[in-house]
Amino acid sequence: MSNESVYKEVLLDHFHNPRNKGELDAMDTVRRGSNPRCGDEIEVGIACDNGVLETVRFRGRGCSICLASASMMTEYTSGLKLRQARQLIANLQQWFSSSDDAVALNENLAALSTIRQHPARIKCALLAWQALAETLDESEDRNKTGNP
Amino acid sequence: MVDFAALRADFPIFATGQQPLHYLDSAASAQKPACVIESISQCYNHDYGPVHRGLYPLAESASEHYEASRRTIAHFINAARPEQIVFTRSATESINLVAQGWAAQYLQPGDEIWVSQMEHHSNFLPWQRVCRKRDARLRIIPLDGEGLIDLEKSKGLFGKKSRLIAVTQVSNVLGTINPIREIIAGAKQRNIPVLVDAAQSVGHMPVDVQDLDCDFLVASAHKMCGPTGIGFLYGKSDRLAETEPLLLGGGMVDEVDIASSSWAEIPARFEAGSPNLAGAVGFATAANYLHGIGLPVIEQRVKDLALLTYEHLSSVGGIQLYGPGPGLDRSGILSFNVDGIHPHDIAHIAAEHGVAIRAGHHCCQPLMQHLGVSSTARASFNLYNNERDIAALLAAILDAKRILGHR
């Protein structure tokens, strides 16, 4: 296998030992993301306090890229302010949609870098992140309307 | 004794393309022999002109090359007359032509169109839509545990309401070879037309439309070592006469008047727009190439390779194989899943080994529902494959198990 393999150790570690995976009952907001073309289905749940993502968790099924990316996401977004979490999501999305080095990928997400060469799998890597973005939207909408 | 190594050398991609290349995705699209590529190049370099539109020598020879290609394809599937071959863009377009140009005219509320559970979306969606539009019912021929069509559980298939049976000859997922002959024999007794989706059979095994006695049969060039962008619809002459053209425009009319117009003869009336000359020439060259090797030879070779792969995969453990089991006839298409590993990961790791396989639902979501999975990995064979390709596939699967299997 070449050095360009997407199956690097960090990614494999997240796949084999997913962080923050399982029950979402205690979460404030849960959103589902699915990719019917490959049968990937991920649910992402968040618990916020005072504009900070206290906990980010996920559950679901999918390919190794999808699950490892979800696990990495929970690890690196837990504890961030909502605004910072949005920036991280935007950074990853921009990095995948660009082909040059105009956007620098956040170093915590470096293990996802080789996936950019495989357009068919970018969707897998982004699935959980898109669900997270939706939980943030929903959480903020709710705060604006004043409902708990 | 056929020299398959020499035949592999007919395909330039194995020498000039990305190396190593273990191409096991021929059911998606087959590779092209040099003769096909050269015939297209020859067409554009020396023989190119408009088809059926000019009176000068180049236009006349272009028309002749186009019609000669039609005769070659007619001969290839033993159609009685070349006019029974309508060139289309694809097998998909051919099916849509029958659904919208033929079925939509005759279907009444309560009528039934039958398809099998294993159909490709292209032999499913056109019927689903025409049935919805006409208040007709789309009925499903179920499958048994081996992935074989279960005719005994298809009550009404040959019943009074059945207006058309559209079924694939070879499953693009399971490799099942369907009992087309039996279905057509039953349908004939009730005068029910049958459409055969032959996308995975024409060019892979002998197909004789007169012997089958089907009403319609569709296939595409690119799955049988021909170019992309061209396929055909075969129809019995009376069925084609009952079919309305879908595309109106140049080349498909006799007389055009402000008030009304009359269609050109068949097949021209179904081929509006400038024809795909180079595609037709390449298609005919592919047919001649395969005919030269011998369809029974190709069929046996591909079956042997698939069977060998089946046996190897069965012995690995932790691999779920779909479709007909040992002792049952199957084509050169093999779908499988590896326990605990997503098919996309299998295909990706295979790619890192230079092995090209497909992973996904293969445009067969109703079949995936039957199998209870969202996707499978699929290896499919053609005449240029060999035992080294199988060994590379096995090595890739073992590697995937090592990387992603339970630790």
Boltz contact constraints between the chains, C-beta under 6 A:
constraints:
  - contact:
      token1: [A, 1]
      token2: [B, 352]
      max_distance: 6.0
  - contact:
      token1: [A, 5]
      token2: [B, 352]
      max_distance: 6.0
  - contact:
      token1: [A, 7]
      token2: [B, 403]
      max_distance: 6.0
  - contact:
      token1: [A, 16]
      token2: [B, 407]
      max_distance: 6.0
  - contact:
      token1: [A, 38]
      token2: [B, 344]
      max_distance: 6.0
  - contact:
      token1: [A, 38]
      token2: [B, 375]
      max_distance: 6.0
  - contact:
      token1: [A, 39]
      token2: [B, 374]
      max_distance: 6.0
  - contact:
      token1: [A, 39]
      token2: [B, 375]
      max_distance: 6.0
  - contact:
      token1: [A, 63]
      token2: [B, 342]
      max_distance: 6.0
  - contact:
      token1: [A, 63]
      token2: [B, 344]
      max_distance: 6.0
  - contact:
      token1: [A, 63]
      token2: [B, 345]
      max_distance: 6.0
  - contact:
      token1: [A, 64]
      token2: [B, 345]
      max_distance: 6.0
  - contact:
      token1: [A, 64]
      token2: [B, 404]
      max_distance: 6.0
